[in-house]
Amino acid sequence: MSTRNLRSLLRPQSIALIGASDRPGHMGQVTWRNLTQSGFAGRLYPVNPNHGQVGDTMAYPNIAALPEAPDLAVIVTPVQTVPGIVAELAEKGVKAAIIITAGFGGSEGQAMKQRMLDAARPSTLRILGPNCLGLIVPGLGVNAAFAHLMPKTGGLAFLSQSGAILTSVIDWAQPRGIGFSHLVSMGELADVDFGDMLDYLADDPETTAILMYVEAVTQARKFMSAARRAARVKPVIAIKAGRHSEAAKAVASHTGAMAGADAVYDAAFRRAGMLRVYQLDELFAAAQTLAVSRIPRGGRLAIMTNGGGMGILATDTLIDAGGRLAELAPATVEQLNAVLPAGWSHGNPVDIIGDAPPERFAATAQILRNDPNVDALLALNCPTAIADPVAAADKVIEAVAGSRLCVMTSWIGEATAVEARRHFSEAGIPTYETPEAAVRAFGHVVAYRRNREMLMETPPSMPTSFQVEMEPVRAIVDRALAEKREMLTGPEAQTILGAYHIPTTQAATAATPAEARAVAQKMSGLFAVKILSPDITHKSDIGGVTLGVDGAEAVEQAAEAIIARAKRLRPAARILGVSIEPMIRRTDSVELILGMIEDAQFGPVLLFGHGGVAVERLADSALALPPLNISLAHDLMEKTRVYRLLTGYRNQPKADIDAIALTLVKLSQLIVDVPEIVELDINPLLADQNGVVALDARMKVRPTPLKGATRLAIRPYPRRLEDTVEDQDGRAFMIRPILPEDEPEIQALIARLSPRAIRLRFFAPLKALSHMDAARLTQIDYDREMALVLTQPGPAGKMPIHAVVRLISDANNEHGEYAVVVQDDLTGKGLGMLLMKRIIEYAKTRGLGEIIGHVLSENTTMLKLCEELGFSIHRQTDDTSGVMVRLKLG
């Protein structure tokens, strides 16, 4: 349902409290007191059948007796009354309700919750809760909660699934002067959830950053779309509870054993462009830092200090967090030699010596701010009897004024440092009580920058294209499902990988040891003999693998021993025989694991890490949500320790990292294409300078009514919209959804357009698109937006784009706004009409209510086209140059 009627919830003009009371300590009394004493300028209505008035206000016996339908109702009555009250509110025309009442657990409580939702649904009444603390909007004086304090007004929105966390944060923020635009207790997420709130707050001008305390999310695709949209325009910072779940899960793969729920959330937050922190103080430190700090262009930190020990502590914290010190340019060192005592550190950290006067702080900061190798500067001050810390702070403020460098400070101490820190805060420079806190804040800013860049990045085209051979894949999966077995055999899994052009060993199968001998006689070299059973997934655990077998006779003996062991150790397992594979020996190779498992919240999740028999003990892996492209695959690999081995060391040559990335992309496509695959391991995948080869694979399948793309948290590229078309002159073009790789050609298209075409499309002069703007246009969320490009057939990013039509849907899927642009020399060829028809067809398939557009009055060609397509034309009285066009889709 998303943002529909959320304005009634978050910006109400009138509020009714159902269950208002005068009884001291009662929830109805505390909530009414907060409503009446927080400065709300709207209308308040207490509802209680047993009281003629509550406080000094006349009470109403029931909802029907209210003089109007209030924007918002707050319910604090017993749980069994809630479904009926919601039905009365819906009948009255109320559009939003907060249900503070708890007690919806157990089967009876769940049934009442469902009746409540059923009563609200026909009138689209939105429900926050149940079992929540309530809602506070300080800027409007709305305190519809039973919190103990009214927070200050500010730019932070805080969403919390825990009422206790919310009240603690209010208490913590009060003495620190931290203000909020919204504080929302999310409760049980029966209706309004994190996705809804992110969609609303992304557009809220009063909110500068969004903070979240998350225990679990609902509707993963909606959450991811909303989070990605919000993170593009303002910082979204989350703290996730329940990181160390002790719940055991029966899985058939190494991936399943290693892909914990918390790691999945980490991957989801990162893919959405959010910043994750782990403690409440970090949450607010990160918010404050991002609110006032310049985002660094990289992760190289220079540390300036008048105390060597503090510089060392800051460095230790930086290195422990995976950060790095900036390597000072030779010119910088020369300049520092000229202004610092001979005993300075001559490197980074820059120790300016304990007797440093304010002028030395200023000179050093001035030099470091101009070093091209420095992305950020951390200035530290230890209290001394020689130098005035406030004067030193003022000099640093002067020295960095006007610089685009990210500057952070830590003036250590209390009595002498408080005033200096106040000066930094007033100057908009982040300041911290300890060097460690400052370095952690720097890490937050760097992580935020990287996550934002991943949202905006234009990844390269795939190095090779591949055509999937789906027939053998479907045959294997369908046969396994028909036989009611979940695990595919090793050879079956290898056949599926081969269909996706992932190199594998060529396995042969044999039902008996004698057949194994006959198979080996037709092959050469050394062999790997493995048990063949759909019920034994970890073959090495039962001695089901023998390596380096030499000759047909030895293969027969190995097969006999393996089958015997399997029958003894797994008597219930179905033994189909053995597989015989040629041994692959690559002396310089690294063993990797690639895998997939389905997460209960986010659907399929991909894993990459250090593989081999000790894979779980190595515990070196990272997760990512599909679909992947080459850029995202590289990013996934870089999050592991084994990546450093792949880049080469000493005499070890660099592995073919692009081949590994492409394998991840192919694996991602397999997951999209075959929804029946619910677990998968490739372990090991050998990687060296010559490429990759999968030595072993296991796959688990299960029947599903879902299509592959449906179960993903992020909608993949909709290949079904690709088509070839001709213009009126018979020239062939391709229509397809836009891709991130299209950024250069989109910029080239804009550069080719005439000034008039630019003005008709963008309503203003435009010489060129910035990378950020072009990335926003090309890297879209296909679940919320669609852009179809008209191009020459060929690889994305390599062929010119001649026209684009775009449709951006609102979060409620009620209407979408279109825009279309056609290259000047191709206008009048029917291409605009063709693109408009395609986007209208697409809008109908997604159930959109209507298409709207804004057209300049002078754009007669577009207005005529819209009339032919059935749009209604609405002249805007307040803007004679603009016309609104609308097409109802039903």
C-alpha angles and dihedrals in degrees: 000000000000119000099358109131092354089124088066088053099044103031104030123172093194133026133193121199111209106205097023111172145179094212108119114247093011115133090236091053095048093046092047091049090052092048094051100039103046100076100261108167097196132086121289126200123189113204120200126137092209100053130064090202140004113217106323094332128095111247127219121226095221144352094266090060093059113114092230142006102269118221091235135025124196116203123204099156127119115293097249091059096053102085092051092046091051089052090052092048091051091050090050091053099250111159103198139029136184113211108201091169116110130200103089094128127116127032094296092049092048090051091052090049090053092049088051092052092045090054092050099044103074093058094035091240105174120225127205111198139321108221094024138133093236136239135302125191104178096188090060096038090244112153103165093160141082094244119139098230138039108232124225121260115260145129102277121102114200122197117187136178089199121069090197091056090049094054091044091053092049090052092045094048098047100076091039093058094238112158134201139210092200138001111194126184102207098194116180096345092232090156118343107057139171093278091056093049094046090052091051097043093047087069097037109111092201093060117082098171136011121222123190138191103201131189096164138342130223130216095020097201092053090046093050093047092048094044093049090049093048094045091057091064106030140006115282112194125183138189112199121206125208097045095155106050113182093196111125119224126197107229135168098212142058086238091059091050093051103036101084121184092250092055089052091053088049090054092046094050091048093048090050092055092247126140117234122207131178108215134046094240088053089052093060095035089055092047093050092045094050091045095059107016127093110240108247119237090228144352103270111121128196116201121205118189143161089210120060094203093056090050090053092049090050091049092050091052091048094051093043088055092051094256128134139223119240114249104231116235115246090244090055092053090050092051092048090051088059096054105029131071116265090253096063116126096259090217146042120330087052105218106198091185128255096270092060112144120212091265091060090053089052096047093048094047090048091054096044094049089062097049109113090211093059118088096172139010127217113195116198129190128190116196115255135171091238106056131048108236093205092053090047090052092050091050091052090049090053093046096054097037111129093012120130089213118118104246126188130175142198118192101186124219137036117248096044100027105052095078092046091051089050090055091051092050091050089050091052095248115135112242132187138193095232136029090236091057090049093051091048089051089052088053090053092053093048092048091048091050092050093048091049090049091052088056091050100034120122104218121208121256116267109276091231134016120226134197114218118225099217101175097075090041094054091044093055095045094044092049092051092049092047089052089049094236123137103198121068117215120253094255090048091052091048091051090055091049089049090054087059091048094249105148114244139167114270102249124196124195133220129187095206138025089252091055089048089056091050091050092050092051088065092052135062138217129028122330142214112217116199135180114256111216134131088214099054112069103161098052097177091060091071099034090262095146129067118183133199095025110174120208138356095278092053089048090055091050092047091050091052092050094045094049091047092051092047093052091048097046098034105029093166094053122106108241113205095174129259140306121229119208132176111250115252113208119185110167095196097042128118121220113234136178125219118183151151136213132174115247117209092233108028103029120221116021125187124220132202126180152115107317140193133094092309094051096128093046091049088055091191109140144116134205135220136178117243144267096072131187126194093270094051090046090056090048090052092052093048090062092069133077092230089065088075089058090051092055090061134255136201104332094343109111122228114266122236094266093176089058090053091048091049090051089055090050091050090049089051090053091050090056091051093047100044112042092176090073105093101165132024139174131184102188120189109018104179113217129186140139090292097056136263139305129187111227098181137011138178128191132187120204134192133176114263136174090211127099117233095252093046095064095051121101089220118047110239128223107298100231091176089076092064115109142153119236141171132226124225090277093055096253114150121235137169124234115201141144115278119262132203088247089065094074097102093048093046088054089047091051091053090049090054095051120102119244089253093052089049092052093047091052103036099024089228140060114279126179099183143343119253119230090253093052093044091049090052089053096047105034099061136162103246090204092064106022139032130196121180118198128202108218145146114276109266143080118331113258093024103069125066119258114223103181142006133199118192134191122189114191124207118242091259094052088234098123141359130205117225133205128180134186129182126192109260098242092051098052116116092034096102094255095120091053090046093052093045091052091050094050091047090052089050092049090054093051091055092049096245114174099218144343120231133185141181114227130179113242091237091057092092093159092060093043091052091048091051092051090052090051092052100257117152115232120225119187110214110230094202094050117039092188095056133075127190116215123194134188117191111213099185 
